[in-house]
Amino acid sequence: MRLTVIIPAAGSSRRFNADPLLGGRSKLDEDLGGRTVLQRTVELFHTRPETESIIVAGPHDPAAMDAFRERHADTLSLLGATIVPGGATHRWETVRAALDAVPEGATHIAVHDAARPACPAELIDRVLDAASRFDAVIPVLEIDSTVKRLGDPVADDRADPLASILGEQEKPRLHAVAGTLDRAGLALAQTPQVFERSLLIRAYAQGDLSSTDDAGLVERLGERVVAVSGDPRNIKITRPGDIEMIRRIRNDRGPDQKPAHLRF
C-alpha cells in the first residue's frame, strides 16, 4: 500500500465559534499539549509506513490561505505535509481540489477530518488492514441510543438572563419530536475513510457530488463500502466542549492550565 492522506482543513469553524467568547478563532488552532489540533491530526499519519504523502487542503480564499500558511506551513512541512487551497463552500470541493495533488504512484487514498486529532492508532490499523483487502473501507460506531426525528421549532418566549452575555445563538433551541426511528442497522460514520485510488477518483468524477462524506459518493456508484468498528475516542471537534473532552482523552493540559500536582 502506497497511501496518500488527504486532510480537509478549509472549514470556517462556524459551530465552534457560536460562542462569542472564542473570538472567531479556528478550532484547528486550539492547543493540544503544546501543539495545534491540525498538527496533532497530521501526526497521526506521518510516521506510518504506509504513508507516502499527506495533503492538507486549507482555505479557498487567497488571503485566508496566506494566513493559514503563515500559521501552519513551517510545522506541517517538517511532518512531510503539502498545503493546497481547498474549496469555497463545501467539503467535497476541498477533497476534489486535494485529489489533483495526489502523486501518480499512490495506490490508496485516505480522507481524514482535520478536526479528529485523537483517532487511536489501533483504529487506523484496523481501517488500513481492511483496505488492503477491500476497495472502500470506513470506520463506524453502532448507535446504542434511542434515535428521535425532530420536527418544527417550538416557540419559547421565556426571558433568558444569559442572552445578553452569551448571545442569542446560545439560547437552547427547542423542537417538537416528530417520531422515533428504528436504530437497528444504523451507525455513525467516522474517518479515516480509505479507498483504492481509482475508485475515489471515479467517485469524484460524478456530476452530483453533494454528500457529507466520501463513502457516500462511492455508494452512489453502486460500489460496496465495507465498515469496520470505529472508536468513541475518535471525536470530531465541533463545539468548544469537544476540546476539553479530547484533552482528557489525551491527558493533555490546556494552554493556561498548571499540571495537576501544582494546582492549589
N, C-alpha and C positions, 0 to 999 in steps of 0.2 A: 504494500500500500504506500502510495506517494500522495500524502494528504496536504491539501490547501485548506486553511481555515479562514472563513470569512466572518468578520465581526462587525455587524451593522451598528454604527455609533452616531447616526445622524439625527436622532430624535431630539425633541425640544424639551423633554422632561416636564411636560405640561402638568400631569397629575402630581408629580413630585413637588412641583412649585406652586401647587394650590395653597400651600402655607406661605403667607406673605413674609413671615419672619426669615425665610430662607434666602430672600433677596434675589430670586431668579437664577440661582446658580445651577449648573448641571449636576445631576446625580452621579455622573461618571467622574466628576472631580472630587467626590466625597472621600474622606480619609479612611483607609482600612489598614491599620497597623503601620502607618507611615508611608503608604503608597496609595495612589488613586484607585478607585474602583476599576477604571479601564485598565490600568496596569495589572492589577490582580487578575483580571479576566484573561488578558493576553498570556500571563504567566502560566495559566492552566495548560497551555499547549506548547509553549516554545521549547521545552526540553524533551518532549515526547519523540521517540524515534521515528514515528510515522510522519511527523510534521515536516514538510519541506518548505512551506511558505505560509505566512499569516498576512491577511489583508484587512486593514481596519478602514471601514468606509465612514468618513466623517461628514460634516455638514455640506450641503449643496451650495449655499450662498458663499461667494468668494471671500467676503470679509469675515464671516463666521469661520470659514475654513482656515483662513490665515491665523485667526486667534486659536483655533483648535490645534494647528501645527505648533504654534508658539508654546502651548501648554504641554503637548504630548510628544512631539516628533523626536526629540533627543532620547527620551526614555524608551519609547517604543522601538526606535531603530536599534538600540542595544539588545532588544529582545528579538530582533530579526523581523520586525513587522514593517509593512509598507502601508502608508496612508494614501487613500484616494478619496476624491469627492463622492458623496453619496447622493441620494435622491432628494427632490424638493419637498415632497409631501408624504409619500407612502413608503413603508418598509420594503415592499417589493421593488421599488425603484432603486433603493440603496443596494439591495442584493444584486440586482441586474447590473448596476454600474460596476460593482466589485467583480462580477464574473468576467468582465473584459480584461481584468488584470491577472486572472488565473494563469499560471505558467502552462505551457503546452504539455509538459511531462506529467502533470498531475493526473492521478488515476481516480481520486476521490475528492469530494468537496464537503467539508463540514461547515454548517452555519450555526453560530452560537451567539445568543444575545449578549451584548456588551454589558448589560445590567445583571448578569448572573455570575458574579465573581466567586461564589462559594461552591461551585459544582465539584463534588467529590471526584477524586482521581479514579475510584473504582467504578463510578458511573460512566466516565469516559471510556475506561477499559471495556465495559460491557457493550457500549454502543459500537465501538470500533471492532470488537471481536465479531459482533453480528454483521457489521458492514463488510467484513471480509468474505461473508457468505451470501449476503443479500444486497440488492442494489439500492434499497432505500430503508433506512433504519431511524427510528425516533424513540426517545425515552418518554414514558407516560406514567402518571400516577392515577391509579384507580380511585374513583370517587367513593368515599365512605360516609359522606354526609347526605342528608336529605336535600334534594335539589328543587328549588322553587322557581317558577317563572313569574317575573314581576310585571305588573300591569301599569296602569296610569299613575302619575304622581298624585299624592294626597296633599291637599292644601292644609297648611298648619300656620295659623296666624298668631300663635303664642309668642310673646316677646322673648327674644334671645339676648340675655345680658352680655354675652360674649361677642355678639355680631359685630359691634363697633371695633373690637380688638382684633378678632380673627378674620374678619371679612365675611361678606355674605356667602361666599362659596364654602365656608366651613360649617354652615348650618347643616344639621342632619337632613338628608333627603329621604322623604317618606314615599313609599309606593304601596299600592294595593297589591296583594298576592293574587295572581291570575290563575295559579294552578300548581300542582306538584308533578314533577317529571319522574319517570321510571329511570333510576340511575343504573340499572343493570346494563353492563356493556359500555358504560361511559367512562372516559378517562380524561385527565388533563395533560395536554402535550407540553413537553419541556424541550430544551435544547441542551447539548448539540444534536442537530439532525444531520445525518451523514448520507451522502448519495454518491453513486457511481457518476463520474464526471459527465459523461454524455447524456445521462438521464436527466440531470438537473438542468443542463443547458437546453435540452429539448423541452423541458417543462417551462422554462422561461422564454421559449420561442412562441408560446401560445399567444393568441390575441387578447384574451381576458386574463389578467394577472391579479385580479382582486382576490386576495387571500391573506389571512393573518399569519400563516406560516408556510414554509416551503413545501412541506409534505402535502399540503392541500393542493398545490399545483401539480404535483406528481400524481396524486389521486385522480385529478381531473383528466389525466392522460389515460386512465384505466389501468395504471401500473400498481403493483402491490407495494404497500408500505408495511414494514414489519415493526412492531412495537416491542420494546424491552422495558423492564422495570426501571422507573425513574427513581428519584430520591427526594424526600421532603426538604432536605437541606439545600437543594438546588433552587433557592429562592430568586425570583426576578424582582429587582428593586423597582417598585412602582410609586410608593409613598414613603415619607420620611421615616416612619416606624420600621420599615424593612431594613434600613441601615443598621439600626440597633440590634435587630434580630441576627443579622449576618455577623456583626461584631461579636455577639455572644457565641455563635456557631464557631467562629474562627478563634475565639478567645483573644480578640483584639481590644486594645484601648481606643477610645475616641481621641481626637486631636487635642482636647483640653482636659483629658482625664489623667489622674495620677494612677500608678499601679495600685492594686487593691491593698497591698500591705502598707502603703503610705497614706491612705485615706483616713482622715480623722475629723 
